[in-house]
Amino acid sequence: MKSIGFIGLGTMGEPMAANLLRKGYSVLVYNRTPGKAAQLIELGADEVDSPLEVAKRVDVVITMISNDQAIEEVYFGEDGILKELKPGTTIIDSSTISPTLALKLASEVSSRFSDFIDAPVTGSKPAAIDGSLLFMAGGDKQTIDDHQDILLSMGREIIYMGENGSGATAKLAHNTIVGINAAGLIEGMAIAAKSGIDASSFLRVVQSGGAASKQADLKGRKIIEGDYSVQFSLALMLKDLRLSSVLTDSIGVSTPMLEATKSLFQLGQSAGYGESDLAALAHIYENWIGKKIGEPVIPATAEKKNAERRKTTRLPLDIPLMMSIYQWEGDGGFSGQSVLGHLRDLSEDGIQIESDFPLEKDMFIVIHFLQESELPPMTAKIIRIERSPGTFKYGCMLSALPLYQRLQLQEYIVSQSQ
């Protein structure tokens, strides 16, 4: 049997290395953060102090590292794998990295008369534990075939994607779908919860209908129970979506769903949920709907309905702003002017602006907050008008406001109302 070095003993790497040991392989392990190898040592692994020491002593090196920067350190650092790589060594990288980096690693390994396979996996922590991972492999097909016994000691299937870089590309395309599916599941569950539908009953509908997905099976109960122990972290999901965004820009593919999902996960990261499971994105929606998704449904009394109505009543404000008004002229041009206004109310539906300047329903305006707010201009459509002597209150719907800007606006309003 080939001797194996395993570098990266995190959520996925530790159980993968454990499965190799259970299959009888000799495994040498290294982790950048000390103290992660105790259970593997009990199973028979040996631990060394550097990636270089791993590469010098084994036939096959497997890396499972969290991001491109860490990969660069493990491979190219002062004590990195490539410092003294033995000719004839096979490197298998199962990390999720950019295709560009995968190709760079393949070239560097090849120049040292060794072989490189980019073989990222699908299946989160439970699949790593029970050895049911699926490998999407890029590289020389014969080399991959020669190492299928090792890969199948950690997984159930190997799918050949093509030359080096193809495995990394397939993983980013796959995780784009994962992120979109997860966000869609949470959004649907939030709609149901806000409407007073029992979350467990709704999840049964999802799993039995056209919305069924692996994410519903893996994350549905976690969301309902508020269990955000890590299977796959929110921070890693965001990292993968960012890598996918860079990839799609480079190949010229428009990805509006990817960009919207990336913005959602950025909100989750900014809110401090990065080290929780990706299902913790539900916290963002729970803040928006004002309740826990898994909260038990209690039949509403008239008194409770009135209380809920009062709860969602607009919050009175007095925040100065300017409005840019643009009007179509008969000669085919536009005329514009800026007028003073005050933000008076905020609700889930939009904002209310008070001004003494007369405007018309369905007009679009550009809202400018004070420079200290650091808010960008925001476009709004006037959908309601309340007229009072000498003043007008305009109910406005914000148009195409990105999620991060909505968060900025909410934070600014809170700071001004304290």
C-alpha positions in Angstrom: 0.0 0.0 0.0 1.1 3.5 -0.7 2.0 5.7 2.2 -0.1 8.8 2.5 0.4 12.3 3.9 -2.7 14.2 4.9 -2.5 18.0 5.3 -5.4 19.9 6.7 -7.4 18.4 9.6 -10.4 20.6 9.8 -14.1 19.8 9.5 -13.6 17.6 6.4 -10.0 16.6 6.6 -10.0 14.9 10.0 -12.7 12.4 9.2 -11.3 11.8 5.7 -7.9 10.9 7.2 -9.6 8.7 9.8 -11.2 6.7 7.0 -7.8 6.1 5.4 -6.5 4.8 8.6 -9.4 2.5 9.1 -8.7 1.1 5.6 -5.2 0.2 6.7 -3.2 3.0 5.1 -0.1 4.4 6.8 -1.0 8.1 7.3 1.3 11.0 8.2 -0.6 14.1 9.2 0.0 17.9 9.5 -2.2 20.7 10.4 -1.4 24.4 10.5 -3.2 24.9 13.8 -1.7 22.5 16.4 -3.8 20.2 18.5 -6.1 18.8 15.8 -4.4 15.4 15.4 -5.1 13.7 18.7 -7.9 11.4 17.5 -6.0 10.4 14.4 -2.9 9.6 16.4 -5.1 7.2 18.5 -6.1 5.5 15.2 -2.4 5.1 14.3 -1.4 8.2 12.5 2.0 9.9 13.0 2.2 13.7 13.2 5.0 15.9 11.8 5.8 19.6 12.1 5.6 20.8 8.5 4.2 20.2 5.0 7.8 19.7 3.8 8.3 16.8 6.3 5.1 15.2 5.0 6.1 15.4 1.3 9.6 14.0 2.0 8.3 10.8 3.6 5.2 9.6 1.7 4.1 8.4 -1.8 0.9 10.4 -1.9 0.1 13.8 -0.3 -3.6 14.8 0.1 -4.3 18.4 1.0 -7.7 19.7 2.4 -7.1 23.4 3.1 -9.6 26.2 3.6 -8.7 28.8 1.1 -6.3 29.9 -1.7 -4.0 31.9 0.7 -3.5 28.9 3.0 -2.9 26.6 0.0 -0.1 29.0 -1.2 1.5 28.8 2.2 1.3 25.0 2.4 2.7 24.5 -1.1 5.1 27.4 -1.6 6.0 28.4 2.0 9.5 28.1 3.5 8.6 24.6 4.8 6.1 23.9 2.0 5.4 20.8 0.0 7.2 21.9 -3.1 10.5 22.8 -1.3 11.8 19.2 -1.6 9.1 17.2 -3.4 10.3 13.7 -4.3 10.0 12.8 -8.0 7.2 10.4 -8.5 5.0 11.7 -5.7 1.3 12.2 -6.4 -0.4 15.3 -4.9 -4.2 15.2 -4.6 -5.8 18.5 -3.6 -9.4 18.1 -2.3 -9.7 21.8 -1.3 -12.1 24.2 -3.0 -9.7 26.6 -4.7 -9.7 28.7 -7.9 -9.1 26.9 -11.2 -6.2 29.3 -11.8 -4.5 28.2 -8.6 -5.2 24.5 -9.4 -3.4 24.9 -12.8 -0.5 26.7 -11.1 -0.1 23.9 -8.6 -0.3 21.3 -11.4 2.4 23.1 -13.4 4.7 23.4 -10.3 4.2 19.7 -9.4 4.8 18.5 -12.9 8.0 20.5 -13.1 9.3 18.4 -10.2 8.5 15.2 -12.1 5.4 14.4 -10.0 1.6 14.2 -10.6 -1.1 16.5 -9.5 -4.9 15.8 -9.2 -7.4 18.5 -8.3 -10.1 16.4 -6.7 -12.5 18.5 -4.6 -15.5 16.8 -3.0 -19.2 17.2 -2.6 -20.9 16.1 0.6 -20.4 18.0 3.9 -19.2 16.7 7.3 -21.6 13.8 7.5 -20.4 12.4 4.2 -16.8 12.9 5.2 -17.5 10.9 8.4 -19.3 7.9 6.7 -17.0 7.9 3.7 -19.7 8.7 1.1 -18.0 11.7 -0.5 -18.1 12.2 -4.2 -14.8 13.3 -5.9 -14.8 15.5 -9.0 -11.3 14.9 -10.4 -9.3 16.9 -12.8 -5.9 15.7 -14.2 -4.4 12.8 -16.1 -7.1 10.1 -16.2 -4.6 7.2 -15.8 -3.1 8.8 -12.7 -6.6 9.3 -11.3 -7.4 5.6 -12.1 -4.2 4.5 -10.4 -5.3 6.2 -7.2 -9.0 5.3 -7.1 -8.4 2.9 -4.3 -7.2 5.8 -2.1 -10.0 8.1 -3.1 -12.7 5.4 -2.7 -11.4 4.8 0.8 -12.8 8.2 1.6 -15.8 8.4 -0.8 -18.3 6.5 -2.8 -17.6 7.7 -6.4 -15.1 9.5 -8.6 -16.3 11.5 -11.6 -13.6 12.4 -14.1 -14.1 16.1 -15.1 -11.2 16.5 -17.6 -7.7 18.0 -17.4 -6.2 19.8 -14.4 -8.4 22.7 -13.3 -11.6 20.9 -14.4 -12.2 19.5 -10.9 -11.8 22.9 -9.3 -14.1 24.5 -11.9 -16.8 21.8 -11.4 -16.7 22.4 -7.6 -17.3 26.1 -7.9 -20.2 25.6 -10.3 -21.6 23.0 -8.0 -21.2 25.2 -4.9 -22.9 28.0 -6.7 -26.0 25.8 -6.9 -25.6 24.8 -3.3 -25.5 28.4 -2.1 -28.5 29.4 -4.2 -30.5 26.4 -3.1 -29.7 27.1 0.6 -30.7 30.8 0.3 -33.9 29.8 -1.6 -34.8 27.2 1.1 -34.3 29.8 3.9 -36.2 32.5 2.0 -39.2 30.1 1.4 -39.2 29.0 5.1 -39.1 32.7 6.1 -42.2 33.4 4.0 -44.0 30.5 5.5 -43.0 31.4 9.1 -44.0 35.1 8.7 -47.4 33.9 7.3 -48.0 31.8 10.4 -47.4 28.4 8.8 -45.7 25.7 11.0 -42.1 25.3 9.9 -42.0 21.5 10.3 -45.2 21.1 8.3 -43.9 23.4 5.6 -40.5 21.5 5.5 -42.5 18.2 4.8 -44.1 20.0 1.8 -40.8 21.1 0.5 -39.2 17.7 0.8 -42.1 16.0 -0.9 -42.6 18.4 -3.8 -40.8 20.2 -6.6 -38.7 22.2 -4.1 -37.0 19.1 -2.7 -33.3 19.3 -2.5 -30.2 18.1 -0.6 -30.1 21.4 1.2 -33.7 20.9 2.5 -32.7 17.5 3.8 -29.4 18.7 5.4 -30.4 22.1 6.6 -34.2 22.1 7.1 -34.3 20.6 10.6 -31.2 22.6 11.6 -33.0 25.9 10.7 -36.1 24.9 12.6 -34.2 23.8 15.7 -31.7 26.7 15.6 -28.8 24.2 15.4 -26.0 25.9 13.6 -23.2 23.4 14.5 -20.9 23.3 11.5 -21.4 20.9 8.7 -20.1 23.5 6.2 -19.5 27.0 7.5 -21.1 30.2 6.3 -17.6 31.7 5.8 -16.5 28.9 3.5 -19.7 29.1 1.5 -19.1 32.8 1.0 -15.5 32.1 0.1 -16.6 29.6 -2.6 -19.2 32.1 -4.0 -16.6 34.8 -4.2 -14.3 32.4 -6.1 -17.2 31.5 -8.4 -17.9 35.2 -9.0 -14.2 35.7 -10.1 -14.4 32.7 -12.3 -17.7 33.7 -14.0 -16.3 37.2 -14.6 -13.2 35.8 -16.3 -15.3 33.5 -18.6 -18.0 36.1 -19.3 -21.0 34.4 -17.8 -23.7 36.6 -16.3 -24.7 35.3 -12.9 -27.4 37.4 -11.3 -28.5 34.6 -8.9 -24.9 34.0 -7.8 -24.4 37.7 -7.1 -27.7 38.0 -5.1 -26.8 34.9 -3.1 -23.2 36.2 -2.5 -24.7 39.4 -1.1 -26.9 37.4 1.3 -24.0 35.4 2.6 -21.9 38.7 3.0 -24.7 39.9 5.3 -24.4 36.8 7.3 -20.6 37.1 7.6 -21.0 40.8 8.5 -23.5 39.9 11.2 -20.9 37.5 12.8 -22.2 34.1 11.7 -19.2 33.2 9.5 -18.0 30.4 11.8 -21.5 28.9 12.2 -23.0 26.5 9.7 -24.2 28.1 6.4 -27.8 27.5 7.6 -27.2 30.4 10.0 -28.1 32.6 7.1 -31.6 32.1 8.6 -30.7 34.6 11.3 -30.7 37.4 8.7 -34.2 36.4 7.6 -35.4 36.0 11.1 -34.3 39.6 11.9 -36.2 40.8 8.8 -39.4 38.9 9.7 -39.2 39.6 13.4 -39.5 36.0 14.6 -37.7 32.6 14.7 -38.5 30.4 11.7 -39.0 27.4 14.0 -41.1 29.3 16.5 -44.2 27.3 17.5 -47.4 28.6 15.8 -50.0 29.8 18.3 -53.4 30.5 16.9 -53.8 34.3 16.8 -56.4 36.0 19.0 -57.8 39.4 18.1 -55.6 40.9 20.8 -52.5 39.3 19.5 -53.2 40.4 15.9 -53.6 44.0 17.2 -50.3 43.6 19.1 -48.6 42.4 15.9 -50.0 45.2 14.0 -48.7 47.7 16.5 -45.3 45.9 16.4 -45.0 46.5 12.7 -46.2 50.1 12.9 -43.8 52.6 11.3 -41.1 54.0 13.4 -41.3 57.9 13.6 -38.1 59.6 12.4 -36.8 63.1 11.6 -33.7 62.6 9.3 -32.9 65.4 6.8 -32.2 64.5 3.2 -32.2 65.9 -0.3 -34.3 64.7 -3.2 -33.3 65.0 -6.8 -36.3 65.4 -9.0 -36.0 64.8 -12.8 -38.8 65.8 -15.2 -39.3 65.1 -18.9 -39.3 68.2 -21.1 -41.3 68.6 -24.3 -38.2 69.0 -26.4 -37.0 65.5 -25.4 -34.6 66.5 -22.6 -34.8 66.4 -18.8 -34.8 69.1 -16.2 -33.8 68.5 -12.7 -33.8 70.2 -9.3 -33.0 69.3 -5.7 -35.4 69.8 -2.8 -35.2 69.4 0.9 -37.1 66.7 2.7 -37.1 64.7 5.9 -37.3 60.9 6.4 -40.3 60.5 8.7 -41.2 56.9 8.8 -39.7 53.5 8.0 -41.6 50.2 7.5 -41.0 46.8 6.0 -42.6 48.2 2.8 -40.6 51.3 2.3 -40.1 54.8 3.7 -42.1 58.0 4.1 -40.6 61.4 3.2 -42.1 64.7 4.2 -41.5 67.8 2.0 -43.2 71.1 1.2 -42.5 70.5 -2.5 -45.4 69.1 -4.6 -44.7 65.8 -6.4 -46.9 63.4 -8.3 -47.7 59.7 -7.7 -45.5 57.2 -9.7 -42.6 59.7 -10.0 -39.1 58.5 -9.4 -36.8 60.4 -7.1 -33.2 60.1 -6.1 -32.6 60.3 -2.3 -29.4 61.8 -0.9 -28.7 61.4 2.8 -26.2 63.6 4.6 -22.6 62.9 3.7 -21.8 61.7 7.2 -24.2 58.7 6.6 -21.8 57.3 3.9 -24.9 56.1 2.1 -25.0 56.1 -1.7 -27.9 57.8 -3.5 -31.0 55.6 -3.6 -33.8 55.6 -6.2 -37.4 55.5 -5.0 -40.8 55.5 -6.5 -43.6 57.6 -5.0 -46.6 55.2 -4.4 -48.7 57.2 -1.9 -49.3 60.9 -1.1 -50.8 62.4 2.0 -51.6 66.1 1.7 -51.6 68.4 4.7 -51.7 72.2 4.8 -48.3 73.4 3.6 -46.7 69.9 3.4 -46.8 66.5 1.7 -45.9 63.1 3.0 -44.7 60.7 0.2 -44.8 57.0 0.7 -41.9 55.7 -1.3 -40.8 52.2 -2.4 -37.1 51.8 -2.8 -36.1 50.4 -6.2 -33.6 47.6 -6.7 -31.8 48.4 -3.4 -28.9 45.9 -2.9 -29.0 43.9 0.3 -25.9 45.5 1.7 -27.2 49.0 1.1 -30.5 48.1 2.9 -28.4 47.0 5.8 -26.4 50.2 5.7 -29.7 52.2 5.7 -31.1 50.3 8.6 -27.9 50.8 10.6 -27.9 54.6 9.8 -31.5 55.0 10.8 -31.0 53.2 14.1 -28.0 55.4 14.9 -30.1 58.6 14.2 -33.1 57.5 16.2 -31.1 56.7 19.4 
